Amino acid sequence: MARIIVNGEAQDVQLPLSLTELIKQNDVLQPEMVSVQVNDDFVDRTEWDGLQIKENDAVDFLYFMGGGNLSEK
């Protein structure tokens, strides 16, 4: 077992583990809409299958949402 950090929380995982497999294990909602950072670096979607997670990696699943103007009238 290896310990990694996922969205700020410690998680024990079995290595080897690709980023794609980690996304599936964490039941990431709408994986087609998520951006992923590993150790503060954004990972291109085309690299997910080949990127192997290592012990002590920090992985963040990020969703960017658009919004409107919230100023009062």
N, CA, C and O atoms as a printed pandas DataFrame, in Angstrom:
     atom_number atom_name residue_name chain_id  residue_number  x_coord  y_coord  z_coord
0              1         N          MET        A               1    0.839   -1.185    0.000
1              2        CA          MET        A               1    0.000    0.000    0.000
2              3         C          MET        A               1    0.883    1.247    0.000
3              4         O          MET        A               1    1.983    1.264    0.551
4              5         N          ALA        A               2    0.357    2.281   -0.637
5              6        CA          ALA        A               2    1.046    3.564   -0.683
6              7         C          ALA        A               2    0.068    4.638   -0.236
7              8         O          ALA        A               2   -1.136    4.529   -0.465
8              9         N          ARG        A               3    0.582    5.653    0.391
9             10        CA          ARG        A               3   -0.258    6.758    0.844
10            11         C          ARG        A               3   -0.095    7.919   -0.115
11            12         O          ARG        A               3    1.021    8.319   -0.446
12            13         N          ILE        A               4   -1.234    8.460   -0.560
13            14        CA          ILE        A               4   -1.266    9.647   -1.403
14            15         C          ILE        A               4   -2.265   10.626   -0.785
15            16         O          ILE        A               4   -2.983   10.285    0.155
16            17         N          ILE        A               5   -2.300   11.824   -1.316
17            18        CA          ILE        A               5   -3.263   12.831   -0.868
18            19         C          ILE        A               5   -4.197   13.125   -2.045
19            20         O          ILE        A               5   -3.744   13.492   -3.129
20            21         N          VAL        A               6   -5.492   12.961   -1.822
21            22        CA          VAL        A               6   -6.487   13.235   -2.855
22            23         C          VAL        A               6   -7.416   14.321   -2.342
23            24         O          VAL        A               6   -8.102   14.146   -1.335
24            25         N          ASN        A               7   -7.430   15.438   -3.043
25            26        CA          ASN        A               7   -8.249   16.589   -2.635
26            27         C          ASN        A               7   -8.054   16.927   -1.160
27            28         O          ASN        A               7   -9.010   17.217   -0.441
28            29         N          GLY        A               8   -6.788   16.884   -0.721
29            30        CA          GLY        A               8   -6.450   17.296    0.629
30            31         C          GLY        A               8   -6.591   16.232    1.700
31            32         O          GLY        A               8   -6.315   16.501    2.869
32            33         N          GLU        A               9   -7.021   15.010    1.326
33            34        CA          GLU        A               9   -7.210   13.956    2.317
34            35         C          GLU        A               9   -6.332   12.757    1.996
35            36         O          GLU        A               9   -6.199   12.365    0.837
36            37         N          ALA        A              10   -5.732   12.175    3.037
37            38        CA          ALA        A              10   -4.874   11.003    2.859
38            39         C          ALA        A              10   -5.711    9.821    2.360
39            40         O          ALA        A              10   -6.858    9.626    2.762
40            41         N          GLN        A              11   -5.102    9.055    1.483
41            42        CA          GLN        A              11   -5.773    7.889    0.925
42            43         C          GLN        A              11   -4.712    6.812    0.696
43            44         O          GLN        A              11   -3.636    7.096    0.169
44            45         N          ASP        A              12   -5.018    5.582    1.091
45            46        CA          ASP        A              12   -4.121    4.464    0.844
46            47         C          ASP        A              12   -4.545    3.781   -0.444
47            48         O          ASP        A              12   -5.719    3.461   -0.629
48            49         N          VAL        A              13   -3.581    3.559   -1.338
49            50        CA          VAL        A              13   -3.865    2.947   -2.638
50            51         C          VAL        A              13   -2.866    1.838   -2.907
51            52         O          VAL        A              13   -1.777    1.807   -2.336
52            53         N          GLN        A              14   -3.252    0.941   -3.776
53            54        CA          GLN        A              14   -2.386   -0.144   -4.210
54            55         C          GLN        A              14   -1.690    0.280   -5.506
55            56         O          GLN        A              14   -2.349    0.655   -6.475
56            57         N          LEU        A              15   -0.365    0.219   -5.519
57            58        CA          LEU        A              15    0.406    0.541   -6.714
58            59         C          LEU        A              15    0.753   -0.745   -7.440
59            60         O          LEU        A              15    0.858   -1.781   -6.784
60            61         N          PRO        A              16    0.936   -0.743   -8.743
61            62        CA          PRO        A              16    0.858    0.409   -9.650
62            63         C          PRO        A              16   -0.586    0.866   -9.847
63            64         O          PRO        A              16   -1.534    0.088   -9.738
64            65         N          LEU        A              17   -0.714    2.158  -10.141
65            66        CA          LEU        A              17   -2.027    2.775  -10.298
66            67         C          LEU        A              17   -1.901    3.940  -11.258
67            68         O          LEU        A              17   -1.121    4.863  -11.026
68            69         N          SER        A              18   -2.666    3.899  -12.333
69            70        CA          SER        A              18   -2.651    5.014  -13.285
70            71         C          SER        A              18   -3.617    6.088  -12.802
71            72         O          SER        A              18   -4.485    5.830  -11.968
72            73         N          LEU        A              19   -3.458    7.277  -13.328
73            74        CA          LEU        A              19   -4.372    8.365  -12.987
74            75         C          LEU        A              19   -5.795    8.005  -13.398
75            76         O          LEU        A              19   -6.737    8.299  -12.663
76            77         N          THR        A              20   -5.967    7.379  -14.549
77            78        CA          THR        A              20   -7.302    6.959  -14.993
78            79         C          THR        A              20   -7.933    6.017  -13.975
79            80         O          THR        A              20   -9.110    6.158  -13.646
80            81         N          GLU        A              21   -7.155    5.055  -13.474
81            82        CA          GLU        A              21   -7.675    4.115  -12.476
82            83         C          GLU        A              21   -8.033    4.825  -11.177
83            84         O          GLU        A              21   -9.032    4.490  -10.542
84            85         N          LEU        A              22   -7.217    5.811  -10.773
85            86        CA          LEU        A              22   -7.510    6.565   -9.558
86            87         C          LEU        A              22   -8.817    7.338   -9.706
87            88         O          LEU        A              22   -9.611    7.401   -8.767
88            89         N          ILE        A              23   -9.039    7.914  -10.858
89            90        CA          ILE        A              23  -10.289    8.630  -11.127
90            91         C          ILE        A              23  -11.475    7.687  -10.971
91            92         O          ILE        A              23  -12.480    8.050  -10.360
92            93         N          LYS        A              24  -11.367    6.484  -11.518
93            94        CA          LYS        A              24  -12.452    5.492  -11.392
94            95         C          LYS        A              24  -12.649    5.068   -9.946
95            96         O          LYS        A              24  -13.784    4.969   -9.480
96            97         N          GLN        A              25  -11.549    4.815   -9.226
97            98        CA          GLN        A              25  -11.641    4.385   -7.828
98            99         C          GLN        A              25  -12.301    5.433   -6.946
99           100         O          GLN        A              25  -12.944    5.095   -5.952
100          101         N          ASN        A              26  -12.146    6.698   -7.302
101          102        CA          ASN        A              26  -12.719    7.781   -6.504
102          103         C          ASN        A              26  -14.095    8.202   -6.992
103          104         O          ASN        A              26  -14.647    9.195   -6.518
104          105         N          ASP        A              27  -14.653    7.453   -7.939
105          106        CA          ASP        A              27  -15.997    7.757   -8.459
106          107         C          ASP        A              27  -16.151    9.232   -8.804
107          108         O          ASP        A              27  -17.139    9.871   -8.442
108          109         N          VAL        A              28  -15.152    9.760   -9.513
109          110        CA          VAL        A              28  -15.175   11.167   -9.907
110          111         C          VAL        A              28  -16.383   11.403  -10.822
111          112         O          VAL        A              28  -16.541   10.750  -11.854
112          113         N          LEU        A              29  -17.216   12.341  -10.419
113          114        CA          LEU        A              29  -18.390   12.676  -11.218
114          115         C          LEU        A              29  -17.969   13.432  -12.470
115          116         O          LEU        A              29  -17.083   14.286  -12.423
116          117         N          GLN        A              30  -18.596   13.119  -13.560
117          118        CA          GLN        A              30  -18.341   13.775  -14.843
118          119         C          GLN        A              30  -16.840   13.867  -15.141
119          120         O          GLN        A              30  -16.305   14.968  -15.269
120          121         N          PRO        A              31  -16.159   12.723  -15.253
121          122        CA          PRO        A              31  -14.712   12.767  -15.505
122          123         C          PRO        A              31  -14.344   13.508  -16.787
123          124         O          PRO        A              31  -13.218   13.985  -16.929
124          125         N          GLU        A              32  -15.288   13.606  -17.715
125          126        CA          GLU        A              32  -15.021   14.352  -18.951
126          127         C          GLU        A              32  -14.966   15.852  -18.706
127          128         O          GLU        A              32  -14.516   16.605  -19.570
128          129         N          MET        A              33  -15.424   16.298  -17.530
129          130        CA          MET        A              33  -15.451   17.727  -17.199
130          131         C          MET        A              33  -14.420   18.122  -16.133
131          132         O          MET        A              33  -14.317   19.295  -15.774
132          133         N          VAL        A              34  -13.661   17.146  -15.632
133          134        CA          VAL        A              34  -12.737   17.425  -14.535
134          135         C          VAL        A              34  -11.344   17.762  -15.074
135          136         O          VAL        A              34  -10.910   17.232  -16.097
136          137         N          SER        A              35  -10.669   18.643  -14.372
137          138        CA          SER        A              35   -9.246   18.904  -14.611
138          139         C          SER        A              35   -8.502   18.280  -13.434
139          140         O          SER        A              35   -9.010   18.241  -12.314
140          141         N          VAL        A              36   -7.303   17.797  -13.701
141          142        CA          VAL        A              36   -6.562   17.098  -12.662
142          143         C          VAL        A              36   -5.183   17.723  -12.491
143          144         O          VAL        A              36   -4.472   17.990  -13.460
144          145         N          GLN        A              37   -4.828   17.946  -11.234
145          146        CA          GLN        A              37   -3.482   18.381  -10.896
146          147         C          GLN        A              37   -2.810   17.260  -10.105
147          148         O          GLN        A              37   -3.414   16.674   -9.205
148          149         N          VAL        A              38   -1.572   16.972  -10.445
149          150        CA          VAL        A              38   -0.753   16.054   -9.665
150          151         C          VAL        A              38    0.471   16.837   -9.234
151          152         O          VAL        A              38    1.237   17.328  -10.063
152          153         N          ASN        A              39    0.643   16.947   -7.937
153          154        CA          ASN        A              39    1.747   17.726   -7.363
154          155         C          ASN        A              39    1.792   19.141   -7.948
155          156         O          ASN        A              39    2.851   19.644   -8.325
156          157         N          ASP        A              40    0.614   19.764   -8.012
157          158        CA          ASP        A              40    0.436   21.152   -8.459
158          159         C          ASP        A              40    0.617   21.367   -9.958
159          160         O          ASP        A              40    0.579   22.509  -10.416
160          161         N          ASP        A              41    0.813   20.302  -10.733
161          162        CA          ASP        A              41    0.932   20.422  -12.187
162          163         C          ASP        A              41   -0.318   19.862  -12.847
163          164         O          ASP        A              41   -0.740   18.748  -12.538
164          165         N          PHE        A              42   -0.915   20.634  -13.758
165          166        CA          PHE        A              42   -2.060   20.127  -14.498
166          167         C          PHE        A              42   -1.609   19.014  -15.434
167          168         O          PHE        A              42   -0.553   19.103  -16.060
168          169         N          VAL        A              43   -2.422   17.968  -15.522
169          170        CA          VAL        A              43   -2.116   16.819  -16.368
170          171         C          VAL        A              43   -3.090   16.812  -17.537
171          172         O          VAL        A              43   -4.305   16.803  -17.339
172          173         N          ASP        A              44   -2.562   16.817  -18.745
173          174        CA          ASP        A              44   -3.398   16.770  -19.939
174          175         C          ASP        A              44   -4.148   15.442  -19.979
175          176         O          ASP        A              44   -3.597   14.392  -19.649
176          177         N          ARG        A              45   -5.389   15.505  -20.379
177          178        CA          ARG        A              45   -6.256   14.325  -20.441
178          179         C          ARG        A              45   -5.620   13.185  -21.247
179          180         O          ARG        A              45   -5.830   12.014  -20.930
180          181         N          THR        A              46   -4.852   13.515  -22.276
181          182        CA          THR        A              46   -4.227   12.477  -23.110
182          183         C          THR        A              46   -3.140   11.716  -22.347
183          184         O          THR        A              46   -2.685   10.670  -22.809
184          185         N          GLU        A              47   -2.718   12.226  -21.188
185          186        CA          GLU        A              47   -1.660   11.585  -20.400
186          187         C          GLU        A              47   -2.197   10.763  -19.226
187          188         O          GLU        A              47   -1.420   10.105  -18.533
188          189         N          TRP        A              48   -3.508   10.790  -18.993
189          190        CA          TRP        A              48   -4.075   10.127  -17.829
190          191         C          TRP        A              48   -3.763    8.636  -17.773
191          192         O          TRP        A              48   -3.404    8.120  -16.715
192          193         N          ASP        A              49   -3.896    7.932  -18.913
193          194        CA          ASP        A              49   -3.676    6.483  -18.908
194          195         C          ASP        A              49   -2.226    6.130  -18.586
195          196         O          ASP        A              49   -1.969    5.124  -17.926
196          197         N          GLY        A              50   -1.287    6.934  -19.039
197          198        CA          GLY        A              50    0.118    6.627  -18.875
198          199         C          GLY        A              50    0.754    7.166  -17.605
199          200         O          GLY        A              50    1.853    6.748  -17.240
200          201         N          LEU        A              51    0.078    8.090  -16.922
201          202        CA          LEU        A              51    0.675    8.678  -15.721
202          203         C          LEU        A              51    0.478    7.734  -14.543
203          204         O          LEU        A              51   -0.653    7.425  -14.167
204          205         N          GLN        A              52    1.571    7.284  -13.972
205          206        CA          GLN        A              52    1.517    6.388  -12.824
206          207         C          GLN        A              52    1.624    7.198  -11.529
207          208         O          GLN        A              52    2.522    8.024  -11.362
208          209         N          ILE        A              53    0.691    6.940  -10.631
209          210        CA          ILE        A              53    0.676    7.591   -9.325
210          211         C          ILE        A              53    1.796    6.994   -8.483
211          212         O          ILE        A              53    2.046    5.789   -8.523
212          213         N          LYS        A              54    2.471    7.860   -7.714
213          214        CA          LYS        A              54    3.561    7.418   -6.845
214          215         C          LYS        A              54    3.219    7.768   -5.396
215          216         O          LYS        A              54    2.396    8.643   -5.124
216          217         N          GLU        A              55    3.873    7.060   -4.478
217          218        CA          GLU        A              55    3.666    7.348   -3.060
218          219         C          GLU        A              55    3.942    8.822   -2.786
219          220         O          GLU        A              55    4.881    9.409   -3.325
220          221         N          ASN        A              56    3.102    9.403   -1.938
221          222        CA          ASN        A              56    3.173   10.809   -1.515
222          223         C          ASN        A              56    2.727   11.802   -2.582
223          224         O          ASN        A              56    2.842   13.008   -2.365
224          225         N          ASP        A              57    2.221   11.341   -3.728
225          226        CA          ASP        A              57    1.671   12.272   -4.713
226          227         C          ASP        A              57    0.461   12.986   -4.124
227          228         O          ASP        A              57   -0.277   12.421   -3.318
228          229         N          ALA        A              58    0.270   14.220   -4.533
229          230        CA          ALA        A              58   -0.914   14.999   -4.167
230          231         C          ALA        A              58   -1.729   15.207   -5.437
231          232         O          ALA        A              58   -1.261   15.817   -6.399
232          233         N          VAL        A              59   -2.951   14.690   -5.426
233          234        CA          VAL        A              59   -3.824   14.738   -6.601
234          235         C          VAL        A              59   -5.059   15.556   -6.259
235          236         O          VAL        A              59   -5.689   15.351   -5.222
236          237         N          ASP        A              60   -5.396   16.488   -7.148
237          238        CA          ASP        A              60   -6.605   17.293   -6.956
238          239         C          ASP        A              60   -7.479   17.182   -8.192
239          240         O          ASP        A              60   -7.011   17.356   -9.317
240          241         N          PHE        A              61   -8.757   16.891   -7.969
241          242        CA          PHE        A              61   -9.757   16.879   -9.032
242          243         C          PHE        A              61  -10.480   18.216   -8.967
243          244         O          PHE        A              61  -11.079   18.554   -7.946
244          245         N          LEU        A              62  -10.425   18.972  -10.050
245          246        CA          LEU        A              62  -10.942   20.338  -10.066
246          247         C          LEU        A              62  -12.028   20.505  -11.118
247          248         O          LEU        A              62  -11.912   20.008  -12.239
248          249         N          TYR        A              63  -13.083   21.211  -10.736
249          250        CA          TYR        A              63  -14.158   21.553  -11.656
250          251         C          TYR        A              63  -14.203   23.069  -11.768
251          252         O          TYR        A              63  -14.265   23.771  -10.758
252          253         N          PHE        A              64  -14.173   23.564  -12.976
253          254        CA          PHE        A              64  -14.270   25.000  -13.191
254          255         C          PHE        A              64  -15.689   25.320  -13.621
255          256         O          PHE        A              64  -16.212   24.738  -14.571
256          257         N          MET        A              65  -16.306   26.257  -12.905
257          258        CA          MET        A              65  -17.699   26.570  -13.187
258          259         C          MET        A              65  -17.818   28.034  -13.569
259          260         O          MET        A              65  -17.242   28.909  -12.923
260          261         N          GLY        A              66  -18.563   28.285  -14.613
261          262        CA          GLY        A              66  -18.844   29.648  -15.007
262          263         C          GLY        A              66  -19.990   30.193  -14.178
263          264         O          GLY        A              66  -20.761   29.447  -13.575
264          265         N          GLY        A              67  -20.080   31.478  -14.164
265          266        CA          GLY        A              67  -21.152   32.091  -13.402
266          267         C          GLY        A              67  -21.502   33.439  -13.958
267          268         O          GLY        A              67  -20.842   33.956  -14.859
268          269         N          GLY        A              68  -22.528   33.988  -13.421
269          270        CA          GLY        A              68  -22.977   35.299  -13.870
270          271         C          GLY        A              68  -22.515   36.381  -12.909
271          272         O          GLY        A              68  -21.772   36.127  -11.961
272          273         N          ASN        A              69  -22.961   37.558  -13.173
273          274        CA          ASN        A              69  -22.644   38.720  -12.347
274          275         C          ASN        A              69  -23.547   38.701  -11.122
275          276         O          ASN        A              69  -24.771   38.671  -11.250
276          277         N          LEU        A              70  -22.956   38.718   -9.952
277          278        CA          LEU        A              70  -23.737   38.665   -8.710
278          279         C          LEU        A              70  -23.925   40.031   -8.071
279          280         O          LEU        A              70  -24.416   40.125   -6.946
280          281         N          SER        A              71  -23.539   41.093   -8.775
281          282        CA          SER        A              71  -23.664   42.429   -8.170
282          283         C          SER        A              71  -25.137   42.824   -8.061
283          284         O          SER        A              71  -25.972   42.439   -8.880
284          285         N          GLU        A              72  -25.418   43.596   -7.032
285          286        CA          GLU        A              72  -26.805   44.052   -6.820
286          287         C          GLU        A              72  -27.114   45.201   -7.767
287          288         O          GLU        A              72  -26.232   45.945   -8.195
288          289         N          LYS        A              73  -28.391   45.314   -8.075
289          290        CA          LYS        A              73  -28.868   46.412   -8.943
290          291         C          LYS        A              73  -29.612   47.422   -8.132
291          292         O          LYS        A              73  -30.091   48.418   -8.674
